[in-house]
Amino acid sequence: MLTAERIDGLVKSNQVVPIRKWSHIAAVFSKQETRLYFNGKLVHTGPPTEISGGTHFVIGNAGENHPREFFLGKIRCLRISHGERYKADFTPEERFAKDADKSQSNTVLIYDGQNVDGDRVIDLSGNGNDGRWERFES
């Protein structure tokens, strides 16, 4: 099921993510609510999350060093933006690009699975937010 982690819990939808098929997944964390989109369609709305620091941002895992609840599959591209990029249903882009208009939602980082150096993933946004792929064995 499509799920997003908030500071104080999980937002779980009833949307099944099919296997062996690329899907576009988006989570929007706003002051009013958390929204989950599947292939450009809103599939779930949940409570907002608080803004809090002190932990690393993790994609595909329920927190850092938590090998029991993690995403099992492949991530082709990933974009993180500051602000609400999606406020309604949308048509997903095939590949991500940084925002030309900075007054819109601001791209923080873009990862593309084709731009890696070993375990290092290169940030294509130009902001220098390189990361690393990690794998948990089940």
Rosetta constraint file for C-alpha pairs under 8 A:
AtomPair CA 1 CA 12 HARMONIC 7.02 0.50
AtomPair CA 1 CA 13 HARMONIC 6.29 0.50
AtomPair CA 1 CA 14 HARMONIC 5.92 0.50
AtomPair CA 1 CA 15 HARMONIC 5.43 0.50
AtomPair CA 1 CA 16 HARMONIC 4.65 0.50
AtomPair CA 1 CA 17 HARMONIC 6.16 0.50
AtomPair CA 2 CA 12 HARMONIC 6.25 0.50
AtomPair CA 2 CA 13 HARMONIC 5.53 0.50
AtomPair CA 2 CA 14 HARMONIC 6.99 0.50
AtomPair CA 2 CA 15 HARMONIC 5.56 0.50
AtomPair CA 2 CA 16 HARMONIC 6.28 0.50
AtomPair CA 2 CA 17 HARMONIC 6.38 0.50
AtomPair CA 2 CA 36 HARMONIC 7.80 0.50
AtomPair CA 3 CA 10 HARMONIC 6.79 0.50
AtomPair CA 3 CA 11 HARMONIC 5.55 0.50
AtomPair CA 3 CA 12 HARMONIC 4.43 0.50
AtomPair CA 3 CA 13 HARMONIC 6.10 0.50
AtomPair CA 3 CA 36 HARMONIC 7.90 0.50
AtomPair CA 4 CA 10 HARMONIC 5.77 0.50
AtomPair CA 4 CA 11 HARMONIC 5.18 0.50
AtomPair CA 4 CA 12 HARMONIC 6.63 0.50
AtomPair CA 4 CA 27 HARMONIC 7.02 0.50
AtomPair CA 4 CA 36 HARMONIC 7.71 0.50
AtomPair CA 5 CA 9 HARMONIC 6.02 0.50
AtomPair CA 5 CA 10 HARMONIC 4.44 0.50
AtomPair CA 5 CA 11 HARMONIC 6.19 0.50
AtomPair CA 5 CA 62 HARMONIC 6.60 0.50
AtomPair CA 6 CA 10 HARMONIC 5.60 0.50
AtomPair CA 6 CA 11 HARMONIC 7.10 0.50
AtomPair CA 6 CA 48 HARMONIC 7.84 0.50
AtomPair CA 6 CA 49 HARMONIC 5.44 0.50
AtomPair CA 6 CA 50 HARMONIC 7.87 0.50
AtomPair CA 7 CA 49 HARMONIC 5.96 0.50
AtomPair CA 7 CA 50 HARMONIC 6.46 0.50
AtomPair CA 7 CA 51 HARMONIC 8.00 0.50
AtomPair CA 7 CA 52 HARMONIC 7.56 0.50
AtomPair CA 8 CA 49 HARMONIC 7.11 0.50
AtomPair CA 11 CA 34 HARMONIC 7.63 0.50
AtomPair CA 11 CA 46 HARMONIC 6.04 0.50
AtomPair CA 11 CA 47 HARMONIC 7.83 0.50
AtomPair CA 12 CA 44 HARMONIC 7.75 0.50
AtomPair CA 13 CA 36 HARMONIC 7.69 0.50
AtomPair CA 13 CA 43 HARMONIC 6.83 0.50
AtomPair CA 13 CA 44 HARMONIC 5.51 0.50
AtomPair CA 14 CA 43 HARMONIC 7.87 0.50
AtomPair CA 14 CA 44 HARMONIC 7.94 0.50
AtomPair CA 15 CA 38 HARMONIC 7.72 0.50
AtomPair CA 15 CA 43 HARMONIC 6.71 0.50
AtomPair CA 17 CA 23 HARMONIC 7.36 0.50
AtomPair CA 18 CA 23 HARMONIC 7.82 0.50
AtomPair CA 23 CA 38 HARMONIC 7.18 0.50
AtomPair CA 23 CA 39 HARMONIC 6.04 0.50
AtomPair CA 24 CA 38 HARMONIC 5.93 0.50
AtomPair CA 24 CA 39 HARMONIC 4.63 0.50
AtomPair CA 24 CA 40 HARMONIC 7.06 0.50
AtomPair CA 24 CA 92 HARMONIC 6.76 0.50
AtomPair CA 25 CA 36 HARMONIC 7.52 0.50
AtomPair CA 25 CA 37 HARMONIC 5.83 0.50
AtomPair CA 25 CA 38 HARMONIC 5.00 0.50
AtomPair CA 25 CA 39 HARMONIC 6.24 0.50
AtomPair CA 25 CA 40 HARMONIC 7.74 0.50
AtomPair CA 26 CA 36 HARMONIC 5.84 0.50
AtomPair CA 26 CA 37 HARMONIC 4.98 0.50
AtomPair CA 26 CA 38 HARMONIC 6.66 0.50
AtomPair CA 26 CA 40 HARMONIC 7.82 0.50
AtomPair CA 27 CA 34 HARMONIC 7.08 0.50
AtomPair CA 27 CA 35 HARMONIC 5.66 0.50
AtomPair CA 27 CA 36 HARMONIC 4.65 0.50
AtomPair CA 27 CA 37 HARMONIC 6.31 0.50
AtomPair CA 28 CA 34 HARMONIC 5.59 0.50
AtomPair CA 28 CA 35 HARMONIC 5.08 0.50
AtomPair CA 28 CA 36 HARMONIC 6.57 0.50
AtomPair CA 28 CA 84 HARMONIC 6.22 0.50
AtomPair CA 28 CA 85 HARMONIC 7.41 0.50
AtomPair CA 28 CA 86 HARMONIC 7.02 0.50
AtomPair CA 29 CA 33 HARMONIC 6.43 0.50
AtomPair CA 29 CA 34 HARMONIC 4.62 0.50
AtomPair CA 29 CA 35 HARMONIC 6.69 0.50
AtomPair CA 29 CA 48 HARMONIC 6.47 0.50
AtomPair CA 29 CA 49 HARMONIC 6.81 0.50
AtomPair CA 29 CA 84 HARMONIC 7.41 0.50
AtomPair CA 30 CA 34 HARMONIC 6.00 0.50
AtomPair CA 30 CA 48 HARMONIC 6.20 0.50
AtomPair CA 30 CA 49 HARMONIC 7.60 0.50
AtomPair CA 30 CA 83 HARMONIC 7.67 0.50
AtomPair CA 30 CA 84 HARMONIC 6.68 0.50
AtomPair CA 31 CA 48 HARMONIC 5.77 0.50
AtomPair CA 31 CA 49 HARMONIC 7.22 0.50
AtomPair CA 31 CA 50 HARMONIC 7.81 0.50
AtomPair CA 32 CA 47 HARMONIC 7.17 0.50
AtomPair CA 32 CA 48 HARMONIC 5.45 0.50
AtomPair CA 33 CA 45 HARMONIC 6.68 0.50
AtomPair CA 33 CA 46 HARMONIC 5.71 0.50
AtomPair CA 33 CA 47 HARMONIC 4.68 0.50
AtomPair CA 33 CA 48 HARMONIC 3.93 0.50
AtomPair CA 33 CA 49 HARMONIC 7.44 0.50
AtomPair CA 34 CA 45 HARMONIC 5.69 0.50
AtomPair CA 34 CA 46 HARMONIC 5.01 0.50
AtomPair CA 34 CA 47 HARMONIC 5.64 0.50
AtomPair CA 34 CA 48 HARMONIC 5.07 0.50
AtomPair CA 34 CA 49 HARMONIC 7.25 0.50
AtomPair CA 35 CA 42 HARMONIC 7.05 0.50
AtomPair CA 35 CA 43 HARMONIC 7.76 0.50
AtomPair CA 35 CA 44 HARMONIC 5.78 0.50
AtomPair CA 35 CA 45 HARMONIC 4.54 0.50
AtomPair CA 35 CA 46 HARMONIC 6.37 0.50
AtomPair CA 36 CA 42 HARMONIC 5.97 0.50
AtomPair CA 36 CA 43 HARMONIC 5.79 0.50
AtomPair CA 36 CA 44 HARMONIC 5.18 0.50
AtomPair CA 36 CA 45 HARMONIC 6.46 0.50
AtomPair CA 37 CA 41 HARMONIC 5.14 0.50
AtomPair CA 37 CA 42 HARMONIC 4.37 0.50
AtomPair CA 37 CA 43 HARMONIC 5.47 0.50
AtomPair CA 37 CA 44 HARMONIC 7.17 0.50
AtomPair CA 37 CA 89 HARMONIC 7.80 0.50
AtomPair CA 38 CA 42 HARMONIC 6.53 0.50
AtomPair CA 38 CA 43 HARMONIC 6.43 0.50
AtomPair CA 39 CA 91 HARMONIC 7.59 0.50
AtomPair CA 39 CA 92 HARMONIC 6.50 0.50
AtomPair CA 40 CA 89 HARMONIC 5.36 0.50
AtomPair CA 40 CA 90 HARMONIC 4.73 0.50
AtomPair CA 40 CA 91 HARMONIC 5.44 0.50
AtomPair CA 40 CA 92 HARMONIC 5.68 0.50
AtomPair CA 41 CA 88 HARMONIC 7.84 0.50
AtomPair CA 41 CA 89 HARMONIC 4.85 0.50
AtomPair CA 41 CA 90 HARMONIC 6.73 0.50
AtomPair CA 42 CA 88 HARMONIC 7.14 0.50
AtomPair CA 42 CA 89 HARMONIC 5.99 0.50
AtomPair CA 55 CA 64 HARMONIC 7.91 0.50
AtomPair CA 56 CA 64 HARMONIC 6.96 0.50
AtomPair CA 57 CA 63 HARMONIC 7.84 0.50
AtomPair CA 57 CA 64 HARMONIC 7.95 0.50
AtomPair CA 58 CA 62 HARMONIC 7.71 0.50
AtomPair CA 58 CA 63 HARMONIC 6.09 0.50
AtomPair CA 58 CA 64 HARMONIC 6.33 0.50
AtomPair CA 60 CA 70 HARMONIC 5.62 0.50
AtomPair CA 60 CA 71 HARMONIC 4.71 0.50
AtomPair CA 61 CA 66 HARMONIC 6.94 0.50
AtomPair CA 61 CA 67 HARMONIC 7.56 0.50
AtomPair CA 61 CA 69 HARMONIC 6.07 0.50
AtomPair CA 61 CA 70 HARMONIC 4.10 0.50
AtomPair CA 61 CA 71 HARMONIC 5.97 0.50
AtomPair CA 62 CA 66 HARMONIC 6.19 0.50
AtomPair CA 62 CA 69 HARMONIC 5.61 0.50
AtomPair CA 62 CA 70 HARMONIC 6.13 0.50
AtomPair CA 66 CA 70 HARMONIC 7.65 0.50
AtomPair CA 67 CA 136 HARMONIC 6.04 0.50
AtomPair CA 67 CA 138 HARMONIC 7.95 0.50
AtomPair CA 75 CA 113 HARMONIC 6.95 0.50
AtomPair CA 76 CA 112 HARMONIC 5.94 0.50
AtomPair CA 76 CA 113 HARMONIC 5.03 0.50
AtomPair CA 76 CA 114 HARMONIC 7.83 0.50
AtomPair CA 77 CA 95 HARMONIC 7.26 0.50
AtomPair CA 77 CA 96 HARMONIC 7.42 0.50
AtomPair CA 77 CA 110 HARMONIC 7.33 0.50
AtomPair CA 77 CA 111 HARMONIC 5.51 0.50
AtomPair CA 77 CA 112 HARMONIC 4.35 0.50
AtomPair CA 77 CA 113 HARMONIC 6.01 0.50
AtomPair CA 78 CA 96 HARMONIC 7.80 0.50
AtomPair CA 78 CA 109 HARMONIC 7.99 0.50
AtomPair CA 78 CA 110 HARMONIC 5.62 0.50
AtomPair CA 78 CA 111 HARMONIC 4.98 0.50
AtomPair CA 78 CA 112 HARMONIC 6.44 0.50
AtomPair CA 79 CA 96 HARMONIC 6.89 0.50
AtomPair CA 79 CA 107 HARMONIC 7.16 0.50
AtomPair CA 79 CA 108 HARMONIC 7.55 0.50
AtomPair CA 79 CA 109 HARMONIC 5.70 0.50
AtomPair CA 79 CA 110 HARMONIC 4.43 0.50
AtomPair CA 79 CA 111 HARMONIC 6.41 0.50
AtomPair CA 80 CA 107 HARMONIC 6.15 0.50
AtomPair CA 80 CA 108 HARMONIC 5.50 0.50
AtomPair CA 80 CA 109 HARMONIC 5.40 0.50
AtomPair CA 80 CA 110 HARMONIC 6.64 0.50
AtomPair CA 81 CA 85 HARMONIC 6.94 0.50
AtomPair CA 81 CA 105 HARMONIC 6.21 0.50
AtomPair CA 81 CA 106 HARMONIC 5.33 0.50
AtomPair CA 81 CA 107 HARMONIC 4.33 0.50
AtomPair CA 81 CA 108 HARMONIC 5.04 0.50
AtomPair CA 81 CA 109 HARMONIC 7.08 0.50
AtomPair CA 82 CA 105 HARMONIC 5.85 0.50
AtomPair CA 82 CA 106 HARMONIC 5.15 0.50
AtomPair CA 82 CA 107 HARMONIC 6.38 0.50
AtomPair CA 82 CA 108 HARMONIC 6.40 0.50
AtomPair CA 83 CA 105 HARMONIC 5.03 0.50
AtomPair CA 83 CA 106 HARMONIC 6.74 0.50
AtomPair CA 84 CA 105 HARMONIC 6.11 0.50
AtomPair CA 85 CA 104 HARMONIC 7.74 0.50
AtomPair CA 85 CA 105 HARMONIC 5.26 0.50
AtomPair CA 86 CA 90 HARMONIC 7.31 0.50
AtomPair CA 96 CA 110 HARMONIC 6.94 0.50
AtomPair CA 97 CA 110 HARMONIC 7.49 0.50
AtomPair CA 97 CA 124 HARMONIC 7.98 0.50
AtomPair CA 97 CA 125 HARMONIC 7.20 0.50
AtomPair CA 98 CA 106 HARMONIC 7.87 0.50
AtomPair CA 98 CA 107 HARMONIC 5.58 0.50
AtomPair CA 98 CA 110 HARMONIC 7.58 0.50
AtomPair CA 98 CA 124 HARMONIC 7.92 0.50
AtomPair CA 98 CA 125 HARMONIC 5.38 0.50
AtomPair CA 99 CA 104 HARMONIC 7.48 0.50
AtomPair CA 99 CA 105 HARMONIC 7.54 0.50
AtomPair CA 99 CA 106 HARMONIC 6.33 0.50
AtomPair CA 99 CA 107 HARMONIC 6.08 0.50
AtomPair CA 102 CA 106 HARMONIC 5.82 0.50
AtomPair CA 107 CA 125 HARMONIC 6.75 0.50
AtomPair CA 108 CA 125 HARMONIC 6.81 0.50
AtomPair CA 108 CA 127 HARMONIC 6.77 0.50
AtomPair CA 108 CA 129 HARMONIC 7.75 0.50
AtomPair CA 109 CA 123 HARMONIC 5.65 0.50
AtomPair CA 109 CA 124 HARMONIC 6.75 0.50
AtomPair CA 109 CA 125 HARMONIC 5.14 0.50
AtomPair CA 109 CA 126 HARMONIC 7.76 0.50
AtomPair CA 109 CA 127 HARMONIC 6.68 0.50
AtomPair CA 109 CA 128 HARMONIC 7.96 0.50
AtomPair CA 109 CA 129 HARMONIC 6.12 0.50
AtomPair CA 110 CA 123 HARMONIC 5.30 0.50
AtomPair CA 110 CA 124 HARMONIC 5.13 0.50
AtomPair CA 110 CA 125 HARMONIC 5.34 0.50
AtomPair CA 111 CA 115 HARMONIC 7.40 0.50
AtomPair CA 111 CA 121 HARMONIC 6.48 0.50
AtomPair CA 111 CA 122 HARMONIC 6.37 0.50
AtomPair CA 111 CA 123 HARMONIC 5.40 0.50
AtomPair CA 111 CA 124 HARMONIC 6.24 0.50
AtomPair CA 112 CA 116 HARMONIC 7.75 0.50
AtomPair CA 112 CA 121 HARMONIC 7.64 0.50
AtomPair CA 112 CA 122 HARMONIC 7.80 0.50
AtomPair CA 112 CA 124 HARMONIC 7.67 0.50
AtomPair CA 113 CA 121 HARMONIC 7.50 0.50
AtomPair CA 115 CA 121 HARMONIC 6.41 0.50
AtomPair CA 115 CA 122 HARMONIC 5.96 0.50
AtomPair CA 116 CA 120 HARMONIC 5.64 0.50
AtomPair CA 116 CA 121 HARMONIC 4.55 0.50
AtomPair CA 116 CA 122 HARMONIC 5.88 0.50
AtomPair CA 117 CA 121 HARMONIC 6.39 0.50
AtomPair CA 117 CA 122 HARMONIC 7.47 0.50
AtomPair CA 119 CA 132 HARMONIC 5.24 0.50
AtomPair CA 119 CA 133 HARMONIC 5.16 0.50
AtomPair CA 119 CA 134 HARMONIC 7.29 0.50
AtomPair CA 120 CA 130 HARMONIC 6.97 0.50
AtomPair CA 120 CA 131 HARMONIC 5.76 0.50
AtomPair CA 120 CA 132 HARMONIC 4.35 0.50
AtomPair CA 120 CA 133 HARMONIC 6.47 0.50
AtomPair CA 121 CA 130 HARMONIC 5.65 0.50
AtomPair CA 121 CA 131 HARMONIC 5.10 0.50
AtomPair CA 121 CA 132 HARMONIC 5.28 0.50
AtomPair CA 121 CA 133 HARMONIC 6.84 0.50
AtomPair CA 122 CA 128 HARMONIC 7.83 0.50
AtomPair CA 122 CA 129 HARMONIC 7.53 0.50
AtomPair CA 122 CA 130 HARMONIC 4.80 0.50
AtomPair CA 122 CA 131 HARMONIC 6.76 0.50
AtomPair CA 123 CA 127 HARMONIC 6.96 0.50
AtomPair CA 123 CA 128 HARMONIC 5.85 0.50
AtomPair CA 123 CA 129 HARMONIC 5.39 0.50
AtomPair CA 123 CA 130 HARMONIC 4.81 0.50
AtomPair CA 123 CA 131 HARMONIC 7.48 0.50
